Amino acid sequence: KDTFRAYVCLDKWLKSGHGDFLIEFKDLRIFDKKIPLKTIVPDTPEVREFFKEHYDMQCELTDILYVPASGMFENEMNIYNDKVSIIHLEKGSEYGVVIQDSQIAEMHRSMFDIMWQKFKNEYGKKKIG
């Protein structure tokens, strides 16, 4: 199965009141679909606590890379199969866009993988917790 790649702006999910969706999606992704996840998240105490509380730290289907919080977490981007979704989670003006195109998805998958490797080398890949 294709790995689900995501830049997750977790703090915005929580502030917008949609944090439960992430837990429901995690259960669907792991238990029902067995879809692997690679995610780049801001390294904040709230983000670490969320993953520690809601994710199994031994799960082989979830790789989390904590990086310093920056402007790259203003919106969320997900890449899966031939789709790229961009989600804006500012409370009161939430919206999302899905682009379904294999070439665009492959371009974003490649950019994600380059960033993953760069950040992994710079900050070290860490499992949950």
Backbone as XML, in Angstrom:
<?xml version="1.0"?>
<chain id="A" units="angstrom">
  <residue number="1" name="LYS">
    <atom name="N" x="0.837" y="-1.190" z="0.000"/>
    <atom name="CA" x="0.000" y="0.000" z="0.000"/>
    <atom name="C" x="0.877" y="1.246" z="0.000"/>
  </residue>
  <residue number="2" name="ASP">
    <atom name="N" x="0.383" y="2.266" z="-0.673"/>
    <atom name="CA" x="1.108" y="3.529" z="-0.725"/>
    <atom name="C" x="1.135" y="4.164" z="0.658"/>
  </residue>
  <residue number="3" name="THR">
    <atom name="N" x="2.270" y="4.718" z="1.000"/>
    <atom name="CA" x="2.410" y="5.412" z="2.275"/>
    <atom name="C" x="1.682" y="6.744" z="2.197"/>
  </residue>
  <residue number="4" name="PHE">
    <atom name="N" x="0.911" y="7.039" z="3.234"/>
    <atom name="CA" x="0.251" y="8.332" z="3.378"/>
    <atom name="C" x="1.287" y="9.288" z="3.936"/>
  </residue>
  <residue number="5" name="ARG">
    <atom name="N" x="1.584" y="10.359" z="3.210"/>
    <atom name="CA" x="2.574" y="11.345" z="3.651"/>
    <atom name="C" x="1.836" y="12.607" z="4.052"/>
  </residue>
  <residue number="6" name="ALA">
    <atom name="N" x="2.269" y="13.227" z="5.159"/>
    <atom name="CA" x="1.536" y="14.396" z="5.643"/>
    <atom name="C" x="2.441" y="15.372" z="6.376"/>
  </residue>
  <residue number="7" name="TYR">
    <atom name="N" x="2.185" y="16.648" z="6.124"/>
    <atom name="CA" x="2.707" y="17.722" z="6.960"/>
    <atom name="C" x="1.510" y="18.099" z="7.827"/>
  </residue>
  <residue number="8" name="VAL">
    <atom name="N" x="1.570" y="17.825" z="9.108"/>
    <atom name="CA" x="0.391" y="17.982" z="9.963"/>
    <atom name="C" x="0.527" y="19.209" z="10.863"/>
  </residue>
  <residue number="9" name="CYS">
    <atom name="N" x="-0.445" y="20.111" z="10.759"/>
    <atom name="CA" x="-0.498" y="21.291" z="11.636"/>
    <atom name="C" x="-1.434" y="20.948" z="12.796"/>
  </residue>
  <residue number="10" name="LEU">
    <atom name="N" x="-0.967" y="20.069" z="13.661"/>
    <atom name="CA" x="-1.790" y="19.501" z="14.723"/>
    <atom name="C" x="-2.411" y="20.559" z="15.622"/>
  </residue>
  <residue number="11" name="ASP">
    <atom name="N" x="-1.665" y="21.590" z="15.960"/>
    <atom name="CA" x="-2.221" y="22.614" z="16.841"/>
    <atom name="C" x="-3.472" y="23.242" z="16.233"/>
  </residue>
  <residue number="12" name="LYS">
    <atom name="N" x="-3.501" y="23.407" z="14.925"/>
    <atom name="CA" x="-4.683" y="23.991" z="14.281"/>
    <atom name="C" x="-5.852" y="23.013" z="14.281"/>
  </residue>
  <residue number="13" name="TRP">
    <atom name="N" x="-5.579" y="21.715" z="14.128"/>
    <atom name="CA" x="-6.643" y="20.717" z="14.247"/>
    <atom name="C" x="-7.292" y="20.833" z="15.624"/>
  </residue>
  <residue number="14" name="LEU">
    <atom name="N" x="-6.474" y="20.932" z="16.649"/>
    <atom name="CA" x="-7.000" y="20.981" z="18.012"/>
    <atom name="C" x="-7.747" y="22.293" z="18.265"/>
  </residue>
  <residue number="15" name="LYS">
    <atom name="N" x="-7.192" y="23.416" z="17.824"/>
    <atom name="CA" x="-7.845" y="24.723" z="18.026"/>
    <atom name="C" x="-9.155" y="24.837" z="17.262"/>
  </residue>
  <residue number="16" name="SER">
    <atom name="N" x="-9.254" y="24.182" z="16.114"/>
    <atom name="CA" x="-10.481" y="24.266" z="15.314"/>
    <atom name="C" x="-11.564" y="23.323" z="15.833"/>
  </residue>
  <residue number="17" name="GLY">
    <atom name="N" x="-11.225" y="22.501" z="16.820"/>
    <atom name="CA" x="-12.212" y="21.580" z="17.380"/>
    <atom name="C" x="-12.368" y="20.288" z="16.609"/>
  </residue>
  <residue number="18" name="HIS">
    <atom name="N" x="-11.418" y="19.984" z="15.725"/>
    <atom name="CA" x="-11.508" y="18.786" z="14.889"/>
    <atom name="C" x="-10.477" y="17.714" z="15.265"/>
  </residue>
  <residue number="19" name="GLY">
    <atom name="N" x="-9.924" y="17.795" z="16.456"/>
    <atom name="CA" x="-8.915" y="16.825" z="16.872"/>
    <atom name="C" x="-9.420" y="15.395" z="16.874"/>
  </residue>
  <residue number="20" name="ASP">
    <atom name="N" x="-10.717" y="15.201" z="17.187"/>
    <atom name="CA" x="-11.278" y="13.846" z="17.196"/>
    <atom name="C" x="-11.205" y="13.197" z="15.831"/>
  </residue>
  <residue number="21" name="PHE">
    <atom name="N" x="-11.288" y="14.007" z="14.767"/>
    <atom name="CA" x="-11.191" y="13.453" z="13.416"/>
    <atom name="C" x="-9.856" y="12.733" z="13.225"/>
  </residue>
  <residue number="22" name="LEU">
    <atom name="N" x="-8.773" y="13.329" z="13.746"/>
    <atom name="CA" x="-7.452" y="12.703" z="13.592"/>
    <atom name="C" x="-7.391" y="11.341" z="14.266"/>
  </residue>
  <residue number="23" name="ILE">
    <atom name="N" x="-8.044" y="11.222" z="15.407"/>
    <atom name="CA" x="-8.061" y="9.940" z="16.122"/>
    <atom name="C" x="-8.884" y="8.917" z="15.343"/>
  </residue>
  <residue number="24" name="GLU">
    <atom name="N" x="-10.041" y="9.335" z="14.829"/>
    <atom name="CA" x="-10.874" y="8.436" z="14.029"/>
    <atom name="C" x="-10.155" y="8.010" z="12.749"/>
  </residue>
  <residue number="25" name="PHE">
    <atom name="N" x="-9.489" y="8.959" z="12.095"/>
    <atom name="CA" x="-8.752" y="8.638" z="10.868"/>
    <atom name="C" x="-7.608" y="7.675" z="11.169"/>
  </residue>
  <residue number="26" name="LYS">
    <atom name="N" x="-6.911" y="7.899" z="12.294"/>
    <atom name="CA" x="-5.820" y="7.006" z="12.679"/>
    <atom name="C" x="-6.338" y="5.579" z="12.833"/>
  </residue>
  <residue number="27" name="ASP">
    <atom name="N" x="-7.468" y="5.420" z="13.508"/>
    <atom name="CA" x="-8.031" y="4.082" z="13.699"/>
    <atom name="C" x="-8.400" y="3.440" z="12.372"/>
  </residue>
  <residue number="28" name="LEU">
    <atom name="N" x="-9.014" y="4.194" z="11.472"/>
    <atom name="CA" x="-9.353" y="3.679" z="10.141"/>
    <atom name="C" x="-8.090" y="3.307" z="9.377"/>
  </residue>
  <residue number="29" name="ARG">
    <atom name="N" x="-7.091" y="4.208" z="9.390"/>
    <atom name="CA" x="-5.849" y="4.002" z="8.642"/>
    <atom name="C" x="-5.093" y="2.781" z="9.142"/>
  </residue>
  <residue number="30" name="ILE">
    <atom name="N" x="-4.995" y="2.623" z="10.449"/>
    <atom name="CA" x="-4.191" y="1.537" z="11.020"/>
    <atom name="C" x="-4.963" y="0.233" z="11.075"/>
  </residue>
  <residue number="31" name="PHE">
    <atom name="N" x="-6.138" y="0.242" z="11.706"/>
    <atom name="CA" x="-6.840" y="-1.011" z="11.993"/>
    <atom name="C" x="-7.627" y="-1.555" z="10.807"/>
  </residue>
  <residue number="32" name="ASP">
    <atom name="N" x="-8.250" y="-0.672" z="10.029"/>
    <atom name="CA" x="-9.072" y="-1.144" z="8.914"/>
    <atom name="C" x="-8.294" y="-1.265" z="7.609"/>
  </residue>
  <residue number="33" name="LYS">
    <atom name="N" x="-7.498" y="-0.255" z="7.297"/>
    <atom name="CA" x="-6.848" y="-0.200" z="5.986"/>
    <atom name="C" x="-5.373" y="-0.599" z="5.993"/>
  </residue>
  <residue number="34" name="LYS">
    <atom name="N" x="-4.729" y="-0.574" z="7.154"/>
    <atom name="CA" x="-3.298" y="-0.923" z="7.283"/>
    <atom name="C" x="-2.422" y="-0.041" z="6.384"/>
  </residue>
  <residue number="35" name="ILE">
    <atom name="N" x="-2.696" y="1.254" z="6.374"/>
    <atom name="CA" x="-1.969" y="2.205" z="5.538"/>
    <atom name="C" x="-0.833" y="2.827" z="6.343"/>
  </residue>
  <residue number="36" name="PRO">
    <atom name="N" x="0.408" y="2.733" z="5.881"/>
    <atom name="CA" x="1.529" y="3.361" z="6.583"/>
    <atom name="C" x="1.451" y="4.888" z="6.485"/>
  </residue>
  <residue number="37" name="LEU">
    <atom name="N" x="1.960" y="5.557" z="7.514"/>
    <atom name="CA" x="1.987" y="7.016" z="7.564"/>
    <atom name="C" x="3.396" y="7.495" z="7.854"/>
  </residue>
  <residue number="38" name="LYS">
    <atom name="N" x="3.833" y="8.483" z="7.082"/>
    <atom name="CA" x="5.043" y="9.247" z="7.396"/>
    <atom name="C" x="4.568" y="10.677" z="7.561"/>
  </residue>
  <residue number="39" name="THR">
    <atom name="N" x="4.821" y="11.271" z="8.722"/>
    <atom name="CA" x="4.339" y="12.616" z="8.957"/>
    <atom name="C" x="5.428" y="13.506" z="9.541"/>
  </residue>
  <residue number="40" name="ILE">
    <atom name="N" x="5.439" y="14.732" z="9.086"/>
    <atom name="CA" x="6.338" y="15.758" z="9.610"/>
    <atom name="C" x="5.476" y="16.690" z="10.437"/>
  </residue>
  <residue number="41" name="VAL">
    <atom name="N" x="5.839" y="16.843" z="11.708"/>
    <atom name="CA" x="5.024" y="17.643" z="12.629"/>
    <atom name="C" x="5.903" y="18.630" z="13.389"/>
  </residue>
  <residue number="42" name="PRO">
    <atom name="N" x="5.294" y="19.729" z="13.872"/>
    <atom name="CA" x="6.073" y="20.660" z="14.681"/>
    <atom name="C" x="6.420" y="20.040" z="16.028"/>
  </residue>
  <residue number="43" name="ASP">
    <atom name="N" x="7.622" y="20.281" z="16.484"/>
    <atom name="CA" x="8.085" y="19.723" z="17.752"/>
    <atom name="C" x="7.698" y="20.671" z="18.890"/>
  </residue>
  <residue number="44" name="THR">
    <atom name="N" x="6.485" y="20.459" z="19.399"/>
    <atom name="CA" x="6.003" y="21.239" z="20.538"/>
    <atom name="C" x="5.533" y="20.263" z="21.611"/>
  </residue>
  <residue number="45" name="PRO">
    <atom name="N" x="5.474" y="20.712" z="22.856"/>
    <atom name="CA" x="4.989" y="19.814" z="23.918"/>
    <atom name="C" x="3.573" y="19.299" z="23.654"/>
  </residue>
  <residue number="46" name="GLU">
    <atom name="N" x="2.696" y="20.148" z="23.097"/>
    <atom name="CA" x="1.313" y="19.735" z="22.820"/>
    <atom name="C" x="1.263" y="18.636" z="21.766"/>
  </residue>
  <residue number="47" name="VAL">
    <atom name="N" x="2.076" y="18.766" z="20.738"/>
    <atom name="CA" x="2.095" y="17.761" z="19.676"/>
    <atom name="C" x="2.634" y="16.434" z="20.211"/>
  </residue>
  <residue number="48" name="ARG">
    <atom name="N" x="3.719" y="16.490" z="20.949"/>
    <atom name="CA" x="4.275" y="15.252" z="21.526"/>
    <atom name="C" x="3.266" y="14.583" z="22.458"/>
  </residue>
  <residue number="49" name="GLU">
    <atom name="N" x="2.563" y="15.378" z="23.258"/>
    <atom name="CA" x="1.583" y="14.821" z="24.187"/>
    <atom name="C" x="0.424" y="14.176" z="23.428"/>
  </residue>
  <residue number="50" name="PHE">
    <atom name="N" x="-0.040" y="14.810" z="22.358"/>
    <atom name="CA" x="-1.127" y="14.241" z="21.564"/>
    <atom name="C" x="-0.741" y="12.867" z="21.032"/>
  </residue>
  <residue number="51" name="PHE">
    <atom name="N" x="0.436" y="12.766" z="20.428"/>
    <atom name="CA" x="0.847" y="11.482" z="19.862"/>
    <atom name="C" x="1.095" y="10.446" z="20.950"/>
  </residue>
  <residue number="52" name="LYS">
    <atom name="N" x="1.650" y="10.866" z="22.055"/>
    <atom name="CA" x="1.898" y="9.939" z="23.165"/>
    <atom name="C" x="0.578" y="9.395" z="23.714"/>
  </residue>
  <residue number="53" name="GLU">
    <atom name="N" x="-0.428" y="10.271" z="23.794"/>
    <atom name="CA" x="-1.716" y="9.878" z="24.359"/>
    <atom name="C" x="-2.569" y="9.051" z="23.404"/>
  </residue>
  <residue number="54" name="HIS">
    <atom name="N" x="-2.499" y="9.343" z="22.101"/>
    <atom name="CA" x="-3.446" y="8.746" z="21.157"/>
    <atom name="C" x="-2.856" y="7.737" z="20.181"/>
  </residue>
  <residue number="55" name="TYR">
    <atom name="N" x="-1.555" y="7.533" z="20.194"/>
    <atom name="CA" x="-0.920" y="6.616" z="19.251"/>
    <atom name="C" x="-0.128" y="5.552" z="19.997"/>
  </residue>
  <residue number="56" name="ASP">
    <atom name="N" x="-0.110" y="4.365" z="19.436"/>
    <atom name="CA" x="0.696" y="3.272" z="19.963"/>
    <atom name="C" x="2.148" y="3.517" z="19.560"/>
  </residue>
  <residue number="57" name="MET">
    <atom name="N" x="3.015" y="3.689" z="20.547"/>
    <atom name="CA" x="4.405" y="4.027" z="20.261"/>
    <atom name="C" x="5.162" y="2.900" z="19.572"/>
  </residue>
  <residue number="58" name="GLN">
    <atom name="N" x="4.614" y="1.703" z="19.547"/>
    <atom name="CA" x="5.276" y="0.566" z="18.902"/>
    <atom name="C" x="4.727" y="0.282" z="17.506"/>
  </residue>
  <residue number="59" name="CYS">
    <atom name="N" x="3.760" y="1.071" z="17.048"/>
    <atom name="CA" x="3.112" y="0.810" z="15.758"/>
    <atom name="C" x="4.095" y="0.994" z="14.614"/>
  </residue>
  <residue number="60" name="GLU">
    <atom name="N" x="4.249" y="-0.050" z="13.820"/>
    <atom name="CA" x="5.156" y="-0.007" z="12.673"/>
    <atom name="C" x="4.567" y="0.757" z="11.494"/>
  </residue>
  <residue number="61" name="LEU">
    <atom name="N" x="3.297" y="1.102" z="11.567"/>
    <atom name="CA" x="2.642" y="1.798" z="10.461"/>
    <atom name="C" x="2.728" y="3.317" z="10.587"/>
  </residue>
  <residue number="62" name="THR">
    <atom name="N" x="3.386" y="3.825" z="11.636"/>
    <atom name="CA" x="3.433" y="5.269" z="11.849"/>
    <atom name="C" x="4.859" y="5.720" z="12.112"/>
  </residue>
  <residue number="63" name="ASP">
    <atom name="N" x="5.365" y="6.604" z="11.246"/>
    <atom name="CA" x="6.662" y="7.247" z="11.435"/>
    <atom name="C" x="6.429" y="8.736" z="11.582"/>
  </residue>
  <residue number="64" name="ILE">
    <atom name="N" x="6.921" y="9.296" z="12.668"/>
    <atom name="CA" x="6.735" y="10.712" z="12.947"/>
    <atom name="C" x="8.100" y="11.366" z="13.023"/>
  </residue>
  <residue number="65" name="LEU">
    <atom name="N" x="8.213" y="12.500" z="12.355"/>
    <atom name="CA" x="9.443" y="13.272" z="12.397"/>
    <atom name="C" x="9.111" y="14.635" z="12.997"/>
  </residue>
  <residue number="66" name="TYR">
    <atom name="N" x="9.645" y="14.906" z="14.176"/>
    <atom name="CA" x="9.435" y="16.184" z="14.857"/>
    <atom name="C" x="10.485" y="17.172" z="14.366"/>
  </residue>
  <residue number="67" name="VAL">
    <atom name="N" x="10.031" y="18.337" z="13.918"/>
    <atom name="CA" x="10.946" y="19.388" z="13.464"/>
    <atom name="C" x="10.535" y="20.699" z="14.137"/>
  </residue>
  <residue number="68" name="PRO">
    <atom name="N" x="11.450" y="21.661" z="14.203"/>
    <atom name="CA" x="11.091" y="22.936" z="14.830"/>
    <atom name="C" x="9.845" y="23.552" z="14.178"/>
  </residue>
  <residue number="69" name="ALA">
    <atom name="N" x="8.969" y="24.083" z="15.022"/>
    <atom name="CA" x="7.757" y="24.734" z="14.515"/>
    <atom name="C" x="8.158" y="25.907" z="13.633"/>
  </residue>
  <residue number="70" name="SER">
    <atom name="N" x="7.483" y="26.039" z="12.498"/>
    <atom name="CA" x="7.800" y="27.116" z="11.556"/>
    <atom name="C" x="6.567" y="27.410" z="10.718"/>
  </residue>
  <residue number="71" name="GLY">
    <atom name="N" x="6.705" y="28.318" z="9.777"/>
    <atom name="CA" x="5.610" y="28.684" z="8.890"/>
    <atom name="C" x="5.103" y="27.555" z="8.015"/>
  </residue>
  <residue number="72" name="MET">
    <atom name="N" x="5.878" y="26.470" z="7.903"/>
    <atom name="CA" x="5.423" y="25.377" z="7.044"/>
    <atom name="C" x="4.211" y="24.657" z="7.628"/>
  </residue>
  <residue number="73" name="PHE">
    <atom name="N" x="3.849" y="24.975" z="8.870"/>
    <atom name="CA" x="2.710" y="24.321" z="9.507"/>
    <atom name="C" x="1.477" y="25.223" z="9.572"/>
  </residue>
  <residue number="74" name="GLU">
    <atom name="N" x="1.403" y="26.223" z="8.694"/>
    <atom name="CA" x="0.220" y="27.079" z="8.647"/>
    <atom name="C" x="-0.958" y="26.348" z="8.013"/>
  </residue>
  <residue number="75" name="ASN">
    <atom name="N" x="-0.682" y="25.439" z="7.114"/>
    <atom name="CA" x="-1.700" y="24.611" z="6.466"/>
    <atom name="C" x="-1.208" y="23.173" z="6.492"/>
  </residue>
  <residue number="76" name="GLU">
    <atom name="N" x="-2.115" y="22.262" z="6.263"/>
    <atom name="CA" x="-1.745" y="20.855" z="6.214"/>
    <atom name="C" x="-1.723" y="20.390" z="4.769"/>
  </residue>
  <residue number="77" name="MET">
    <atom name="N" x="-0.812" y="19.471" z="4.468"/>
    <atom name="CA" x="-0.785" y="18.855" z="3.146"/>
    <atom name="C" x="-0.668" y="17.348" z="3.329"/>
  </residue>
  <residue number="78" name="ASN">
    <atom name="N" x="-1.482" y="16.626" z="2.576"/>
    <atom name="CA" x="-1.470" y="15.170" z="2.585"/>
    <atom name="C" x="-1.256" y="14.685" z="1.162"/>
  </residue>
  <residue number="79" name="ILE">
    <atom name="N" x="-0.452" y="13.639" z="1.028"/>
    <atom name="CA" x="-0.176" y="13.061" z="-0.280"/>
    <atom name="C" x="-0.457" y="11.564" z="-0.185"/>
  </residue>
  <residue number="80" name="TYR">
    <atom name="N" x="-1.357" y="11.076" z="-1.035"/>
    <atom name="CA" x="-1.710" y="9.664" z="-1.013"/>
    <atom name="C" x="-2.208" y="9.245" z="-2.397"/>
  </residue>
  <residue number="81" name="ASN">
    <atom name="N" x="-1.642" y="8.153" z="-2.893"/>
    <atom name="CA" x="-1.970" y="7.652" z="-4.234"/>
    <atom name="C" x="-1.815" y="8.784" z="-5.245"/>
  </residue>
  <residue number="82" name="ASP">
    <atom name="N" x="-2.888" y="9.114" z="-5.963"/>
    <atom name="CA" x="-2.792" y="10.158" z="-6.983"/>
    <atom name="C" x="-3.436" y="11.470" z="-6.517"/>
  </residue>
  <residue number="83" name="LYS">
    <atom name="N" x="-3.464" y="11.681" z="-5.184"/>
    <atom name="CA" x="-4.127" y="12.859" z="-4.628"/>
    <atom name="C" x="-3.185" y="13.667" z="-3.737"/>
  </residue>
  <residue number="84" name="VAL">
    <atom name="N" x="-3.398" y="14.983" z="-3.767"/>
    <atom name="CA" x="-2.746" y="15.910" z="-2.845"/>
    <atom name="C" x="-3.873" y="16.731" z="-2.244"/>
  </residue>
  <residue number="85" name="SER">
    <atom name="N" x="-3.946" y="16.750" z="-0.925"/>
    <atom name="CA" x="-4.949" y="17.605" z="-0.288"/>
    <atom name="C" x="-4.237" y="18.679" z="0.515"/>
  </residue>
  <residue number="86" name="ILE">
    <atom name="N" x="-4.809" y="19.869" z="0.459"/>
    <atom name="CA" x="-4.313" y="20.994" z="1.242"/>
    <atom name="C" x="-5.477" y="21.433" z="2.115"/>
  </residue>
  <residue number="87" name="ILE">
    <atom name="N" x="-5.230" y="21.504" z="3.416"/>
    <atom name="CA" x="-6.296" y="21.805" z="4.363"/>
    <atom name="C" x="-5.915" y="23.048" z="5.155"/>
  </residue>
  <residue number="88" name="HIS">
    <atom name="N" x="-6.826" y="24.018" z="5.143"/>
    <atom name="CA" x="-6.662" y="25.256" z="5.902"/>
    <atom name="C" x="-7.563" y="25.135" z="7.127"/>
  </residue>
  <residue number="89" name="LEU">
    <atom name="N" x="-6.988" y="25.213" z="8.326"/>
    <atom name="CA" x="-7.742" y="24.923" z="9.542"/>
    <atom name="C" x="-7.902" y="26.115" z="10.475"/>
  </residue>
  <residue number="90" name="GLU">
    <atom name="N" x="-7.816" y="27.306" z="9.954"/>
    <atom name="CA" x="-8.021" y="28.486" z="10.794"/>
    <atom name="C" x="-9.470" y="28.461" z="11.276"/>
  </residue>
  <residue number="91" name="LYS">
    <atom name="N" x="-9.665" y="28.448" z="12.606"/>
    <atom name="CA" x="-11.014" y="28.309" z="13.166"/>
    <atom name="C" x="-11.947" y="29.369" z="12.573"/>
  </residue>
  <residue number="92" name="GLY">
    <atom name="N" x="-13.066" y="28.897" z="12.050"/>
    <atom name="CA" x="-14.060" y="29.777" z="11.453"/>
    <atom name="C" x="-13.916" y="29.939" z="9.952"/>
  </residue>
  <residue number="93" name="SER">
    <atom name="N" x="-12.774" y="29.577" z="9.403"/>
    <atom name="CA" x="-12.598" y="29.664" z="7.939"/>
    <atom name="C" x="-11.881" y="28.422" z="7.422"/>
  </residue>
  <residue number="94" name="GLU">
    <atom name="N" x="-12.335" y="27.254" z="7.876"/>
    <atom name="CA" x="-11.747" y="25.994" z="7.463"/>
    <atom name="C" x="-12.174" y="25.657" z="6.028"/>
  </residue>
  <residue number="95" name="TYR">
    <atom name="N" x="-11.244" y="25.142" z="5.251"/>
    <atom name="CA" x="-11.566" y="24.651" z="3.920"/>
    <atom name="C" x="-10.452" y="23.714" z="3.464"/>
  </residue>
  <residue number="96" name="GLY">
    <atom name="N" x="-10.725" y="22.979" z="2.428"/>
    <atom name="CA" x="-9.726" y="22.073" z="1.872"/>
    <atom name="C" x="-9.835" y="22.001" z="0.367"/>
  </residue>
  <residue number="97" name="VAL">
    <atom name="N" x="-8.735" y="21.605" z="-0.251"/>
    <atom name="CA" x="-8.672" y="21.433" z="-1.698"/>
    <atom name="C" x="-8.031" y="20.066" z="-1.948"/>
  </residue>
  <residue number="98" name="VAL">
    <atom name="N" x="-8.613" y="19.299" z="-2.850"/>
    <atom name="CA" x="-8.024" y="18.022" z="-3.246"/>
    <atom name="C" x="-7.692" y="18.099" z="-4.729"/>
  </residue>
  <residue number="99" name="ILE">
    <atom name="N" x="-6.451" y="17.800" z="-5.042"/>
    <atom name="CA" x="-6.007" y="17.739" z="-6.430"/>
    <atom name="C" x="-5.783" y="16.268" z="-6.749"/>
  </residue>
  <residue number="100" name="GLN">
    <atom name="N" x="-6.479" y="15.765" z="-7.748"/>
    <atom name="CA" x="-6.312" y="14.370" z="-8.148"/>
    <atom name="C" x="-5.617" y="14.344" z="-9.496"/>
  </residue>
  <residue number="101" name="ASP">
    <atom name="N" x="-4.313" y="14.094" z="-9.446"/>
    <atom name="CA" x="-3.498" y="14.039" z="-10.655"/>
    <atom name="C" x="-2.224" y="13.284" z="-10.294"/>
  </residue>
  <residue number="102" name="SER">
    <atom name="N" x="-1.937" y="12.220" z="-11.001"/>
    <atom name="CA" x="-0.800" y="11.372" z="-10.633"/>
    <atom name="C" x="0.531" y="12.106" z="-10.740"/>
  </residue>
  <residue number="103" name="GLN">
    <atom name="N" x="0.695" y="12.989" z="-11.735"/>
    <atom name="CA" x="1.967" y="13.704" z="-11.873"/>
    <atom name="C" x="2.167" y="14.721" z="-10.753"/>
  </residue>
  <residue number="104" name="ILE">
    <atom name="N" x="1.116" y="15.433" z="-10.395"/>
    <atom name="CA" x="1.214" y="16.388" z="-9.284"/>
    <atom name="C" x="1.471" y="15.647" z="-7.980"/>
  </residue>
  <residue number="105" name="ALA">
    <atom name="N" x="0.780" y="14.533" z="-7.765"/>
    <atom name="CA" x="0.999" y="13.743" z="-6.545"/>
    <atom name="C" x="2.434" y="13.224" z="-6.496"/>
  </residue>
  <residue number="106" name="GLU">
    <atom name="N" x="2.951" y="12.756" z="-7.610"/>
    <atom name="CA" x="4.332" y="12.245" z="-7.632"/>
    <atom name="C" x="5.332" y="13.357" z="-7.354"/>
  </residue>
  <residue number="107" name="MET">
    <atom name="N" x="5.103" y="14.547" z="-7.876"/>
    <atom name="CA" x="5.986" y="15.680" z="-7.604"/>
    <atom name="C" x="5.995" y="16.003" z="-6.100"/>
  </residue>
  <residue number="108" name="HIS">
    <atom name="N" x="4.813" y="16.048" z="-5.480"/>
    <atom name="CA" x="4.739" y="16.355" z="-4.044"/>
    <atom name="C" x="5.303" y="15.206" z="-3.204"/>
  </residue>
  <residue number="109" name="ARG">
    <atom name="N" x="5.104" y="13.972" z="-3.648"/>
    <atom name="CA" x="5.682" y="12.820" z="-2.945"/>
    <atom name="C" x="7.205" y="12.927" z="-2.957"/>
  </residue>
  <residue number="110" name="SER">
    <atom name="N" x="7.771" y="13.278" z="-4.093"/>
    <atom name="CA" x="9.225" y="13.431" z="-4.200"/>
    <atom name="C" x="9.729" y="14.572" z="-3.319"/>
  </residue>
  <residue number="111" name="MET">
    <atom name="N" x="9.020" y="15.702" z="-3.326"/>
    <atom name="CA" x="9.429" y="16.826" z="-2.475"/>
    <atom name="C" x="9.343" y="16.451" z="-0.992"/>
  </residue>
  <residue number="112" name="PHE">
    <atom name="N" x="8.277" y="15.737" z="-0.614"/>
    <atom name="CA" x="8.143" y="15.292" z="0.771"/>
    <atom name="C" x="9.318" y="14.398" z="1.147"/>
  </residue>
  <residue number="113" name="ASP">
    <atom name="N" x="9.641" y="13.435" z="0.290"/>
    <atom name="CA" x="10.722" y="12.492" z="0.591"/>
    <atom name="C" x="12.072" y="13.209" z="0.709"/>
  </residue>
  <residue number="114" name="ILE">
    <atom name="N" x="12.296" y="14.220" z="-0.103"/>
    <atom name="CA" x="13.537" y="15.008" z="0.007"/>
    <atom name="C" x="13.568" y="15.751" z="1.339"/>
  </residue>
  <residue number="115" name="MET">
    <atom name="N" x="12.438" y="16.377" z="1.696"/>
    <atom name="CA" x="12.378" y="17.095" z="2.974"/>
    <atom name="C" x="12.525" y="16.127" z="4.145"/>
  </residue>
  <residue number="116" name="TRP">
    <atom name="N" x="11.876" y="14.969" z="4.046"/>
    <atom name="CA" x="11.967" y="13.958" z="5.107"/>
    <atom name="C" x="13.432" y="13.597" z="5.348"/>
  </residue>
  <residue number="117" name="GLN">
    <atom name="N" x="14.156" y="13.309" z="4.270"/>
    <atom name="CA" x="15.559" y="12.924" z="4.403"/>
    <atom name="C" x="16.399" y="14.062" z="4.980"/>
  </residue>
  <residue number="118" name="LYS">
    <atom name="N" x="16.158" y="15.280" z="4.504"/>
    <atom name="CA" x="16.893" y="16.437" z="5.007"/>
    <atom name="C" x="16.621" y="16.631" z="6.506"/>
  </residue>
  <residue number="119" name="PHE">
    <atom name="N" x="15.353" y="16.627" z="6.882"/>
    <atom name="CA" x="15.003" y="16.813" z="8.295"/>
    <atom name="C" x="15.481" y="15.641" z="9.145"/>
  </residue>
  <residue number="120" name="LYS">
    <atom name="N" x="15.385" y="14.428" z="8.606"/>
    <atom name="CA" x="15.851" y="13.247" z="9.345"/>
    <atom name="C" x="17.335" y="13.383" z="9.645"/>
  </residue>
  <residue number="121" name="ASN">
    <atom name="N" x="18.115" y="13.831" z="8.651"/>
    <atom name="CA" x="19.552" y="14.016" z="8.850"/>
    <atom name="C" x="19.835" y="15.137" z="9.846"/>
  </residue>
  <residue number="122" name="GLU">
    <atom name="N" x="18.996" y="16.180" z="9.812"/>
    <atom name="CA" x="19.234" y="17.349" z="10.652"/>
    <atom name="C" x="18.713" y="17.176" z="12.079"/>
  </residue>
  <residue number="123" name="TYR">
    <atom name="N" x="17.528" y="16.587" z="12.222"/>
    <atom name="CA" x="16.883" y="16.519" z="13.540"/>
    <atom name="C" x="16.757" y="15.096" z="14.084"/>
  </residue>
  <residue number="124" name="GLY">
    <atom name="N" x="16.982" y="14.125" z="13.249"/>
    <atom name="CA" x="16.868" y="12.736" z="13.681"/>
    <atom name="C" x="15.434" y="12.260" z="13.665"/>
  </residue>
  <residue number="125" name="LYS">
    <atom name="N" x="15.232" y="11.085" z="13.104"/>
    <atom name="CA" x="13.894" y="10.504" z="13.040"/>
    <atom name="C" x="13.547" y="9.937" z="14.407"/>
  </residue>
  <residue number="126" name="LYS">
    <atom name="N" x="12.379" y="10.279" z="14.895"/>
    <atom name="CA" x="11.966" y="9.806" z="16.206"/>
    <atom name="C" x="10.607" y="9.138" z="16.091"/>
  </residue>
  <residue number="127" name="LYS">
    <atom name="N" x="10.450" y="8.071" z="16.790"/>
    <atom name="CA" x="9.133" y="7.461" z="16.888"/>
    <atom name="C" x="8.325" y="8.300" z="17.874"/>
  </residue>
  <residue number="128" name="ILE">
    <atom name="N" x="7.099" y="7.944" z="18.044"/>
    <atom name="CA" x="6.195" y="8.680" z="18.906"/>
    <atom name="C" x="6.746" y="8.732" z="20.335"/>
  </residue>
  <residue number="129" name="GLY">
    <atom name="N" x="6.559" y="9.893" z="20.971"/>
    <atom name="CA" x="6.885" y="9.995" z="22.400"/>
    <atom name="C" x="8.175" y="10.675" z="22.717"/>
  </residue>
</chain>
